[in-house]
Amino acid sequence: MTIRIGVWSLTAIETGDFGLDGGAMFGVVPKTLWSRDHPADELNLIDMKMRALLLRGEVGGHKRVVLIDVGAGEKMTPKFQAIYRIDYSRNDLLGSLASAGVTPAQVTDVILTHLHFDHCGGSTVLADGSDSTGEGMVDEEGPEAVPTFPNAEYHVQRRQWEWALDPCERDRASYFGENYLSVEKSGQLNLVEGEIELLPDLFLLVVDGHTPGQQLPLIRTTQRTFLYSGDLFPTCSHIHLPYIMSYDLEPLKTLEDKKRVLPQAVEEEWTLFFEHDARVECGYVEETEQGYRVGETHDLADCF
């Protein structure tokens, strides 16, 4: 289903399911609390989605097809796929796009919130269309990765790009050059600096706690505001201020980011779109005596 905000029609794109350690996802919050809404399996993994967003609209007399994040892609080895319990049995990126009537060649813009593998892996495919058979993300001896969307401009914050080229030891396992280096090589990379209006009614909100230069697309008109929450609020539970991922490089900055975004989201009744929540696509935030929480939740088609 599709909704419309300003010049854009919005469609949720399911790119696959995966699992991450619940303790890592919720940081200092005890398991007795987070497991109520996010039960863990025997390996302590919780169910998660890789949920992209498709925008279609006419800008300056030209059709724009914009894809926000692209999931993990299908270049990983069986070993890598098993570690993160990546599952494409129900949906995948290209299949979901096809169901929405979109081919890779029709995509004009790809906005990557950041370059962790579960957000940008679908940016590229192996040149011969095969899967990898190596021991890492891909087989280094295998075919070259090439952009999945040959006619698209890929938009990444400059600070995130520079970080991805030389990540620290703490987050190096989340960055794989085969997911993004060929985009620069093909001349399709657009490095963005700061909070800008990228396209009409489509703004970029920059937050730094999770990783430097994470950009969250904000679709905004005088009537409605819709935030693609990325890894600032990966699930609706992360609206609670103490719920901060152990993956975040600077958790106190994440806390600052939340305190900056949430009051405005409450006052202006923003709709938040959750990239990783296995159960909830969208929700509205409310402030209570106990703090911020997600109030009413919806599927995308029922947001307005």
C-alpha positions as CSV (number, residue, x, y, z in Angstrom):
1,M,0.0,0.0,0.0
2,T,1.1,3.6,-0.7
3,I,0.4,6.9,1.1
4,R,1.1,10.4,-0.2
5,I,2.9,13.3,1.4
6,G,3.5,16.4,-0.7
7,V,5.0,15.5,-4.0
8,W,5.8,12.0,-2.8
9,S,4.0,8.7,-2.7
10,L,5.6,6.4,-0.1
11,T,5.7,2.6,-0.2
12,A,7.3,0.3,2.4
13,I,9.8,-2.1,0.9
14,E,10.7,-5.3,2.8
15,T,14.2,-6.4,2.0
16,G,14.5,-9.3,4.3
17,D,14.5,-10.5,7.9
18,F,17.5,-11.0,10.3
19,G,18.4,-11.3,13.9
20,L,20.7,-9.5,16.3
21,D,21.7,-10.0,19.9
22,G,19.1,-8.5,22.1
23,G,21.6,-7.4,24.7
24,A,23.5,-5.5,22.1
25,M,20.3,-3.9,20.7
26,F,19.2,-2.6,24.1
27,G,22.4,-1.8,25.9
28,V,22.1,-1.2,29.6
29,V,18.4,-2.1,29.7
30,P,17.8,-5.5,31.5
31,K,16.6,-8.4,29.4
32,T,13.6,-8.7,31.7
33,L,12.3,-5.4,30.3
34,W,13.3,-5.6,26.6
35,S,12.3,-9.2,26.1
36,R,8.6,-8.4,26.8
37,D,8.2,-6.9,23.4
38,H,11.3,-8.5,21.7
39,P,11.6,-12.2,22.8
40,A,15.0,-13.8,22.1
41,D,15.8,-17.2,20.8
42,E,18.2,-19.7,22.3
43,L,21.1,-17.7,21.0
44,N,19.7,-14.4,22.4
45,L,18.9,-13.1,18.9
46,I,15.7,-11.1,18.4
47,D,13.6,-10.9,15.3
48,M,14.4,-7.8,13.1
49,K,13.4,-6.4,9.7
50,M,15.4,-4.6,7.1
51,R,12.7,-2.2,5.9
52,A,13.4,0.2,3.1
53,L,11.2,3.1,1.9
54,L,10.4,3.9,-1.7
55,L,9.4,7.4,-2.8
56,R,8.0,8.2,-6.1
57,G,7.2,11.7,-7.4
58,E,7.6,14.3,-10.1
59,V,10.2,16.9,-9.6
60,G,10.8,19.7,-12.1
61,G,8.9,17.8,-14.7
62,H,10.9,14.6,-14.2
63,K,9.9,11.4,-12.4
64,R,12.1,10.6,-9.4
65,V,12.2,7.1,-7.9
66,V,14.0,7.3,-4.5
67,L,15.0,4.4,-2.4
68,I,15.9,4.9,1.2
69,D,18.3,2.2,2.5
70,V,18.6,-1.1,0.7
71,G,19.1,-3.9,3.3
72,A,22.0,-6.3,3.4
73,G,21.9,-7.5,-0.2
74,E,22.8,-11.0,-1.3
75,K,26.5,-11.0,-1.6
76,M,27.2,-12.6,1.7
77,T,28.6,-16.1,2.3
78,P,26.5,-18.8,3.9
79,K,28.6,-18.4,7.1
80,F,28.0,-14.7,7.3
81,Q,24.3,-15.2,6.5
82,A,24.0,-17.7,9.3
83,I,25.7,-15.5,11.9
84,Y,23.1,-12.8,11.5
85,R,20.2,-15.2,10.7
86,I,19.5,-13.4,7.4
87,D,16.4,-14.8,5.8
88,Y,15.0,-14.0,2.3
89,S,12.4,-16.6,2.3
90,R,9.5,-14.1,2.7
91,N,10.9,-11.1,0.9
92,D,14.0,-9.5,-0.6
93,L,14.9,-6.1,-2.1
94,L,14.5,-6.7,-5.8
95,G,11.4,-8.9,-5.3
96,S,9.7,-6.2,-3.2
97,L,10.6,-3.5,-5.7
98,A,9.2,-5.7,-8.5
99,S,6.0,-6.1,-6.5
100,A,5.8,-2.3,-6.3
101,G,6.3,-2.0,-10.1
102,V,9.9,-0.7,-10.0
103,T,13.0,-2.1,-11.8
104,P,16.5,-1.4,-10.7
105,A,17.1,0.7,-13.8
106,Q,14.2,3.0,-12.9
107,V,15.6,4.1,-9.5
108,T,17.0,7.6,-9.8
109,D,18.2,8.1,-6.2
110,V,19.4,5.9,-3.4
111,I,19.7,7.6,0.0
112,L,21.8,5.6,2.4
113,T,21.4,6.5,6.1
114,H,24.8,5.1,6.8
115,L,27.1,2.3,5.4
116,H,26.7,-0.5,7.9
117,F,26.1,-3.7,5.9
118,D,22.4,-4.1,6.9
119,H,21.6,-0.7,5.5
120,C,23.7,-0.5,2.3
121,G,24.6,-4.1,1.2
122,G,21.9,-4.0,-1.4
123,S,23.6,-1.1,-3.1
124,T,25.8,-3.5,-5.1
125,V,25.5,-6.9,-6.7
126,L,28.2,-9.3,-8.0
127,A,28.9,-8.6,-11.6
128,D,28.1,-12.2,-12.7
129,G,24.9,-12.4,-10.7
130,S,26.3,-15.2,-8.5
131,D,26.4,-15.5,-4.7
132,S,29.6,-15.5,-2.8
133,T,31.2,-18.7,-1.6
134,G,34.0,-17.3,0.6
135,E,34.4,-17.1,4.3
136,G,33.6,-13.4,4.8
137,M,31.0,-11.0,3.5
138,V,32.1,-11.9,0.0
139,D,34.8,-14.0,-1.6
140,E,37.7,-11.7,-2.3
141,E,38.7,-13.9,-5.1
142,G,35.2,-13.8,-6.7
143,P,33.6,-11.5,-9.2
144,E,33.6,-7.7,-8.8
145,A,30.7,-6.0,-7.1
146,V,28.9,-3.4,-9.3
147,P,26.0,-0.9,-8.5
148,T,22.6,-2.6,-8.3
149,F,20.9,0.6,-9.6
150,P,22.8,1.7,-12.7
151,N,21.0,5.0,-13.2
152,A,20.8,6.1,-9.6
153,E,22.8,8.7,-7.7
154,Y,23.8,7.4,-4.3
155,H,23.6,10.0,-1.5
156,V,25.8,9.6,1.6
157,Q,27.0,12.1,4.2
158,R,30.6,12.9,3.6
159,R,31.6,12.3,7.2
160,Q,30.0,8.8,7.1
161,W,31.8,8.0,3.8
162,E,35.2,9.0,5.3
163,W,34.5,7.0,8.4
164,A,33.6,3.9,6.3
165,L,36.9,4.1,4.5
166,D,38.8,3.9,7.8
167,P,36.5,2.6,10.6
168,C,37.8,2.0,14.1
169,E,38.3,-1.5,15.6
170,R,35.0,-1.3,17.4
171,D,32.8,-1.1,14.3
172,R,35.0,-2.4,11.5
173,A,32.9,-5.6,11.3
174,S,30.0,-3.6,10.0
175,Y,31.7,-2.0,7.0
176,F,32.5,-3.9,3.8
177,G,33.9,-1.9,0.9
178,E,32.3,-4.2,-1.7
179,N,29.0,-2.7,-0.6
180,Y,29.9,0.9,-1.6
181,L,33.3,1.4,-3.3
182,S,32.1,0.5,-6.8
183,V,29.5,3.3,-6.5
184,E,32.3,5.8,-6.3
185,K,34.2,4.1,-9.1
186,S,31.1,4.3,-11.4
187,G,30.7,8.0,-10.7
188,Q,27.3,7.6,-9.0
189,L,28.3,8.8,-5.5
190,N,27.1,12.1,-4.2
191,L,28.7,13.2,-0.9
192,V,26.3,15.4,1.1
193,E,27.4,17.8,3.8
194,G,25.1,18.5,6.7
195,E,21.3,19.0,7.0
196,I,19.9,20.0,3.6
197,E,16.8,19.8,1.5
198,L,17.9,17.1,-0.9
199,L,14.8,17.2,-3.0
200,P,11.5,19.1,-2.6
201,D,9.8,18.2,0.7
202,L,12.7,15.8,1.4
203,F,15.2,16.9,4.1
204,L,18.1,15.1,5.7
205,L,18.4,15.1,9.5
206,V,22.0,14.3,10.7
207,V,22.7,12.4,13.9
208,D,26.0,11.2,15.1
209,G,25.7,8.9,18.1
210,H,25.4,5.6,16.3
211,T,28.0,6.4,13.7
212,P,29.4,9.7,12.4
213,G,27.1,11.3,9.8
214,Q,24.1,9.1,9.9
215,Q,21.4,10.9,7.9
216,L,17.7,10.4,8.5
217,P,15.3,11.4,5.6
218,L,12.5,13.7,6.7
219,I,9.6,14.1,4.4
220,R,7.9,17.3,5.4
221,T,5.1,19.5,4.3
222,T,3.0,22.1,6.2
223,Q,0.5,19.4,7.0
224,R,2.6,16.3,7.7
225,T,6.1,15.2,8.8
226,F,7.4,11.7,8.3
227,L,10.7,10.5,9.7
228,Y,12.7,7.5,8.4
229,S,14.2,6.6,11.8
230,G,17.2,4.5,10.7
231,D,19.3,3.5,13.7
232,L,18.4,6.4,15.9
233,F,15.1,4.6,16.6
234,P,15.7,1.1,15.1
235,T,12.6,-0.2,16.9
236,C,9.6,1.5,18.5
237,S,11.1,0.5,21.9
238,H,14.0,2.7,21.3
239,I,11.8,5.8,21.7
240,H,12.5,5.3,25.5
241,L,15.5,7.4,26.3
242,P,17.6,4.7,28.1
243,Y,17.1,2.2,25.2
244,I,20.4,2.8,23.3
245,M,22.2,0.2,21.3
246,S,25.6,-1.1,22.4
247,Y,26.5,-0.8,18.7
248,D,26.4,3.0,19.1
249,L,29.9,4.5,19.1
250,E,28.9,7.5,21.3
251,P,25.8,6.6,23.3
252,L,25.7,9.9,25.1
253,K,25.4,11.6,21.7
254,T,22.6,9.2,20.8
255,L,20.9,10.4,24.0
256,E,21.4,14.0,22.9
257,D,20.0,13.2,19.4
258,K,16.9,11.7,21.0
259,K,16.4,14.7,23.2
260,R,16.7,17.0,20.2
261,V,14.3,15.0,18.0
262,L,11.6,13.7,20.3
263,P,10.1,17.0,21.6
264,Q,9.6,18.2,18.1
265,A,8.2,14.9,17.0
266,V,5.6,15.1,19.8
267,E,4.7,18.7,19.3
268,E,4.3,18.4,15.5
269,E,2.9,14.9,15.6
270,W,5.5,13.3,13.4
271,T,5.0,9.8,12.0
272,L,8.1,7.7,12.7
273,F,8.9,4.8,10.3
274,F,10.9,2.0,12.0
275,E,13.5,0.3,9.8
276,H,14.2,-2.7,12.0
277,D,11.1,-3.4,14.2
278,A,9.8,-6.8,13.4
279,R,6.2,-5.9,14.4
280,V,5.6,-2.2,13.9
281,E,6.1,-0.1,10.8
282,C,5.0,3.3,12.0
283,G,4.1,5.1,15.1
284,Y,3.4,8.4,16.8
285,V,5.3,9.6,19.8
286,E,3.8,10.8,23.0
287,E,5.3,12.2,26.2
288,T,4.0,10.9,29.5
289,E,5.0,11.3,33.2
290,Q,7.3,8.3,32.7
291,G,8.9,9.8,29.6
292,Y,8.6,9.3,25.9
293,R,6.9,6.3,24.4
294,V,5.3,5.2,21.2
295,G,1.6,5.8,21.4
296,E,-0.6,4.7,18.5
297,T,1.1,2.4,16.0
298,H,0.2,1.6,12.4
299,D,1.2,0.0,9.2
300,L,2.3,2.5,6.7
301,A,-0.9,2.4,4.7
302,D,-2.9,3.3,7.9
303,C,-0.7,6.3,9.0
304,F,-3.1,9.0,7.9
